[in-house]
Amino acid sequence: MQTDTLIIGGGLSGLALADHLAGAGAEFLLVEAQDRLGGRILTRAVGDGRFDLGPAWFWPGQPRMAALARRFNIAVFDQYSSGDLMYQDQTGAVQRGRGYASMQGSYRLAGGMGSIIDALSGGLDHHRIVTNASVEKVAHAQGGITAHVQHKGTAVTVQARRVVLAIPPRVAAETVTFEPALAPAQLQSLWNVPTWMAGQAKILAVYDTPHWRNAGLSGDAMSRRGPMVEIHDASPMAGGPYALFGFIGVPADARTLHADKILQVARDQLVALFGPEMANPRDLILQDWATVPEIARAADRRPAGHHPAYGLPASIRALADRGIHFASTESAPVFGGFLEGALEAAEYMAAILSGANVTSVRAR
Ligand SMILES: Cc1cc2nc3c(=O)[nH]c(=O)nc-3n(C[C@H](O)[C@H](O)[C@H](O)COP(=O)(O)OP(=O)(O)OC[C@H]3O[C@@H](n4cnc5c(N)ncnc54)[C@H](O)[C@@H]3O)c2cc1C
């Protein structure tokens, strides 16, 4: 196979870059290791509702997400936050009305974040997108790039003038071989970049009736007992089924060993916080991102305590001279980590590939 720009990774940044290149009439091929597009964006249908198991929000001051929603006519709505909050202390005791609605003012998308993946990928020539295709090696020589790809168990090579790794830098460091090899310091720099939220897990509890809303509760809860430590309403923009989701506070290693037990205790926790009607969710889903090797590596199992300063170090940006570029959200200097950062990274990369000098903008 042959192309001009090979995009590795079909998450938001890879797809947004493909969209830019398609708009400019440029030739590209996008390869995605998993059997679906979206990466950390994962929206699951339950009945007539679509529920986010990855990112759910964007925020005021994030213009690219707002513009994309407008472009594709995807309705934006406010995170539900009417009513009292709940608080659970370490002993399990519950208090009503204590705390603050930490996600009040956040925006959600009708149909979930998967709507932007569907819209972006739906607008691209599907011959240029290959799923189940994992890049294992990127060889660089005078004439360009040769990528070695495993596609459904078959080894395939792709020749390209240049390659964009729209995958988390740490995933690149651990799973892609470069030839000639990257300098040890470059490899270490890539590996040092934590993948935002990769070690997190969410539980989604879906109900036909929004019992918490009916009781005057917002669905927001903070818990010092767990297993869910922060809970929010995750219902669709209108109609049901309705849902709550919670971030799990149990460390990744323990989660993997005790997934069934965690779901059982989470159900009990929902009853303790929101009432006995919560005992029988229509669906109870655990999405553990730490178990997805294309996104989370062993070092990501210990979540970053704070939001890291993102943007690629200069030694990595220098690889552009070899036709090797990086463009996941972690490479975005302003909104790195967020969905907005994935769009920022794609926008800068499209400008770089078109020959614009944006090096100073990308400097950390
Ligand atoms: C639980 C959770 C909640 C979050 N909440 C929010 C939120 O509310 N708001 C927000 O702004 N952000 C949030 N984020 C962060 C947000 O999801 C990311 O910023 C964004 O999705 C990153 O997109 P990306 O395309 O850069 O990377 P990814 O989505 O990680 O995409 C990378 C893609 O590359 C593929 N890949 C990896 N290796 C290879 C290979 N060798 N060959 C081919 N393909 C490969 C992967 O399978 C993946 O599809 C959250 C993340 C998580 C996990």
The ligand as a Tripos MOL2 file, in Angstrom:
@<TRIPOS>MOLECULE
LIG
   53    58     1     0     0
SMALL
NO_CHARGES

@<TRIPOS>ATOM
      1 C1        -12.6620    7.9250   31.3500 C.3       1 LIG1
      2 C2        -12.2410    9.1690   30.5900 C.ar      1 LIG1
      3 C3        -12.9420   10.3450   30.7590 C.ar      1 LIG1
      4 C4        -12.5560   11.4980   30.0650 C.ar      1 LIG1
      5 N1        -13.3180   12.6240   30.2180 N.ar      1 LIG1
      6 C5        -13.0440   13.7000   29.4390 C.ar      1 LIG1
      7 C6        -13.9650   14.7910   29.3910 C.ar      1 LIG1
      8 O1        -15.0400   14.7580   30.0040 O.2       1 LIG1
      9 N2        -13.6400   15.8660   28.6090 N.ar      1 LIG1
     10 C7        -12.4770   15.9210   27.8770 C.ar      1 LIG1
     11 O2        -12.2260   16.9420   27.2130 O.2       1 LIG1
     12 N3        -11.6080   14.8620   27.8570 N.ar      1 LIG1
     13 C8        -11.8750   13.7600   28.6100 C.ar      1 LIG1
     14 N4        -11.0590   12.6590   28.5240 N.ar      1 LIG1
     15 C9         -9.8760   12.7220   27.6390 C.3       1 LIG1
     16 C10       -10.2690   12.4950   26.1590 C.3       1 LIG1
     17 O3        -10.8920   11.2520   26.0520 O.3       1 LIG1
     18 C11        -9.0230   12.5430   25.2780 C.3       1 LIG1
     19 O4         -8.4610   13.8470   25.3260 O.3       1 LIG1
     20 C12        -9.2560   12.2610   23.7830 C.3       1 LIG1
     21 O5        -10.2530   11.3150   23.5590 O.3       1 LIG1
     22 C13        -7.9270   11.8370   23.1570 C.3       1 LIG1
     23 O6         -8.0710   11.6130   21.7730 O.3       1 LIG1
     24 P1         -6.7980   11.1720   20.9140 P.3       1 LIG1
     25 O7         -7.2920   10.9310   19.5300 O.co2     1 LIG1
     26 O8         -5.7040   12.1550   21.0910 O.co2     1 LIG1
     27 O9         -6.2700    9.8030   21.5630 O.3       1 LIG1
     28 P2         -7.0280    8.3900   21.6800 P.3       1 LIG1
     29 O10        -8.4820    8.5830   21.8620 O.co2     1 LIG1
     30 O11        -6.2950    7.6470   22.7590 O.co2     1 LIG1
     31 O12        -6.8070    7.6950   20.2680 O.3       1 LIG1
     32 C14        -5.6320    7.0110   19.9520 C.3       1 LIG1
     33 C15        -6.0210    5.8630   19.0170 C.3       1 LIG1
     34 O13        -4.8240    5.2400   18.5380 O.3       1 LIG1
     35 C16        -5.0360    3.8570   18.4670 C.3       1 LIG1
     36 N5         -3.7180    3.1950   18.4660 N.ar      1 LIG1
     37 C17        -2.8510    3.0490   19.4850 C.ar      1 LIG1
     38 N6         -1.7440    2.4150   19.0770 N.ar      1 LIG1
     39 C18        -1.9000    2.1450   17.7530 C.ar      1 LIG1
     40 C19        -1.0820    1.5110   16.7730 C.ar      1 LIG1
     41 N7          0.1310    1.0320   17.0770 N.pl3     1 LIG1
     42 N8         -1.5570    1.4010   15.5140 N.ar      1 LIG1
     43 C20        -2.7850    1.8860   15.1740 C.ar      1 LIG1
     44 N9         -3.5970    2.5110   16.0650 N.ar      1 LIG1
     45 C21        -3.1460    2.6530   17.3510 C.ar      1 LIG1
     46 C22        -5.8790    3.5560   19.6810 C.3       1 LIG1
     47 O14        -6.5590    2.3210   19.5620 O.3       1 LIG1
     48 C23        -6.8140    4.7600   19.7020 C.3       1 LIG1
     49 O15        -7.9910    4.5180   18.9620 O.3       1 LIG1
     50 C24       -11.4310   11.4690   29.2030 C.ar      1 LIG1
     51 C25       -10.7280   10.2770   29.0200 C.ar      1 LIG1
     52 C26       -11.1390    9.1320   29.7000 C.ar      1 LIG1
     53 C27       -10.3900    7.8220   29.4690 C.3       1 LIG1
@<TRIPOS>BOND
     1     1     2 1
     2     2     3 ar
     3     2    52 ar
     4     3     4 ar
     5     4     5 ar
     6     4    50 ar
     7     5     6 ar
     8     6     7 ar
     9     6    13 1
    10     7     8 2
    11     7     9 ar
    12     9    10 ar
    13    10    11 2
    14    10    12 ar
    15    12    13 ar
    16    13    14 ar
    17    14    15 1
    18    14    50 ar
    19    15    16 1
    20    16    17 1
    21    16    18 1
    22    18    19 1
    23    18    20 1
    24    20    21 1
    25    20    22 1
    26    22    23 1
    27    23    24 1
    28    24    25 2
    29    24    26 1
    30    24    27 1
    31    27    28 1
    32    28    29 2
    33    28    30 1
    34    28    31 1
    35    31    32 1
    36    32    33 1
    37    33    34 1
    38    33    48 1
    39    34    35 1
    40    35    36 1
    41    35    46 1
    42    36    37 ar
    43    36    45 ar
    44    37    38 ar
    45    38    39 ar
    46    39    40 ar
    47    39    45 ar
    48    40    41 1
    49    40    42 ar
    50    42    43 ar
    51    43    44 ar
    52    44    45 ar
    53    46    47 1
    54    46    48 1
    55    48    49 1
    56    50    51 ar
    57    51    52 ar
    58    52    53 1
@<TRIPOS>SUBSTRUCTURE
     1 LIG1         1 GROUP 0 **** ****
